[in-house]
Amino acid sequence: MSALDKLFESKEFSKYTVKSYKTQFNKLTKKLGKDIENATEKEIIEASITEPNINTQQAVLNIALVIK
């Protein structure tokens, strides 16, 4: 069970939030090449700043904060 699955079990989220969280979770996990919970803060920040859009950078950081 992934950290994201555990999060969805602990609270109720709208279907749009779930979709957004899954998208950002997958994007960040792919960029890191490992689980978010095993990544350092520096690795997460470095992965997020590779996104061209500031709003996407924020969304990627938000999912990391929610997971950690």
Backbone hydrogen bonds in HBPLUS format (Angstrom, degrees):
<---DONOR---> <-ACCEPTOR-->    atom                        ^
c    i                          cat <-CA-CA->   ^        H-A-AA   ^      H-
h    n   atom  resd res      DA  || num        DHA   H-A  angle D-A-AA Bond
n    s   type  num  typ     dist DA aas  dist angle  dist       angle   num
A0006-LYS N   A0002-SER O   3.11 MM   4  6.47 157.2  2.16 149.9 156.0     1
A0007-LEU N   A0003-ALA O   3.02 MM   4  6.24 150.4  2.11 141.4 149.3     2
A0008-PHE N   A0004-LEU O   3.03 MM   4  6.33 158.3  2.08 150.1 154.9     3
A0009-GLU N   A0005-ASP O   3.03 MM   4  6.28 138.5  2.21 142.2 153.5     4
A0010-SER N   A0006-LYS O   3.13 MM   4  6.32 138.0  2.31 141.4 151.8     5
A0010-SER N   A0007-LEU O   3.12 MM   3  5.22 129.8  2.39  97.2 110.2     6
A0018-VAL N   A0014-SER O   3.04 MM   4  6.34 164.2  2.07 156.4 160.5     7
A0019-LYS N   A0015-LYS O   3.08 MM   4  6.19 158.9  2.12 138.4 143.9     8
A0020-SER N   A0016-TYR O   3.00 MM   4  6.14 161.6  2.03 143.1 148.3     9
A0021-TYR N   A0017-THR O   2.81 MM   4  5.96 168.9  1.82 157.7 160.7    10
A0022-LYS N   A0018-VAL O   2.93 MM   4  6.05 161.4  1.96 149.8 155.0    11
A0023-THR N   A0019-LYS O   3.03 MM   4  6.21 160.3  2.07 147.4 152.7    12
A0024-GLN N   A0020-SER O   3.00 MM   4  6.24 170.1  2.01 156.8 158.7    13
A0025-PHE N   A0021-TYR O   2.78 MM   4  5.83 157.1  1.83 149.1 156.6    14
A0026-ASN N   A0022-LYS O   2.93 MM   4  6.03 167.2  1.94 150.1 153.2    15
A0027-LYS N   A0023-THR O   3.00 MM   4  6.14 157.0  2.05 145.3 152.3    16
A0028-LEU N   A0024-GLN O   2.92 MM   4  6.05 166.7  1.94 150.9 154.0    17
A0029-THR N   A0025-PHE O   2.90 MM   4  6.01 165.2  1.92 152.0 156.9    18
A0030-LYS N   A0026-ASN O   2.99 MM   4  6.03 157.6  2.04 143.9 149.8    19
A0031-LYS N   A0027-LYS O   3.06 MM   4  6.29 158.3  2.11 145.6 151.5    20
A0032-LEU N   A0028-LEU O   2.89 MM   4  6.06 157.8  1.94 153.4 159.5    21
A0033-GLY N   A0029-THR O   2.88 MM   4  5.87 146.8  1.99 142.7 151.9    22
A0038-ASN N   A0035-ASP O   3.11 MM   3  5.41 148.3  2.22 104.9 114.3    23
A0039-ALA N   A0036-ILE O   3.04 MM   3  5.18 161.5  2.07 109.5 115.5    24
A0044-ILE N   A0040-THR O   3.07 MM   4  6.36 157.3  2.12 150.0 156.0    25
A0045-ILE N   A0041-GLU O   2.95 MM   4  6.20 163.5  1.98 153.1 157.2    26
A0046-GLU N   A0042-LYS O   2.92 MM   4  6.08 166.4  1.94 152.4 156.4    27
A0047-ALA N   A0043-GLU O   2.94 MM   4  6.08 151.5  2.02 142.5 150.2    28
A0048-SER N   A0044-ILE O   2.93 MM   4  6.13 151.7  2.01 146.1 154.0    29
A0049-ILE N   A0045-ILE O   3.04 MM   4  6.26 153.5  2.11 154.6 160.1    30
A0050-THR N   A0047-ALA O   3.41 MM   3  5.65 156.6  2.47 102.3 108.9    31
A0051-GLU N   A0048-SER O   3.15 MM   3  5.82 166.2  2.17 117.0 121.3    32
A0057-GLN N   A0053-ASN O   3.00 MM   4  6.35 154.4  2.07 150.8 158.6    33
A0058-GLN N   A0054-ILE O   3.01 MM   4  6.27 156.3  2.07 144.6 150.2    34
A0059-ALA N   A0055-ASN O   2.98 MM   4  6.22 154.7  2.04 141.9 148.9    35
A0060-VAL N   A0056-THR O   2.94 MM   4  6.14 157.5  1.99 151.8 157.0    36
A0061-LEU N   A0057-GLN O   3.01 MM   4  6.28 159.1  2.06 148.4 154.2    37
A0062-ASN N   A0058-GLN O   2.83 MM   4  6.04 152.8  1.91 148.1 156.3    38
A0063-ILE N   A0059-ALA O   3.10 MM   4  6.37 157.6  2.15 148.2 152.1    39
A0064-ALA N   A0060-VAL O   3.26 MM   4  6.49 154.2  2.33 142.8 149.7    40
A0065-LEU N   A0061-LEU O   2.98 MM   4  6.30 154.0  2.05 149.6 156.7    41
A0066-VAL N   A0062-ASN O   2.95 MM   4  6.21 157.3  2.00 151.6 157.7    42
A0067-ILE N   A0063-ILE O   2.96 MM   4  6.08 157.7  2.01 146.7 152.4    43
A0068-LYS N   A0064-ALA O   2.91 MM   4  6.00 167.8  1.92 151.6 155.3    44
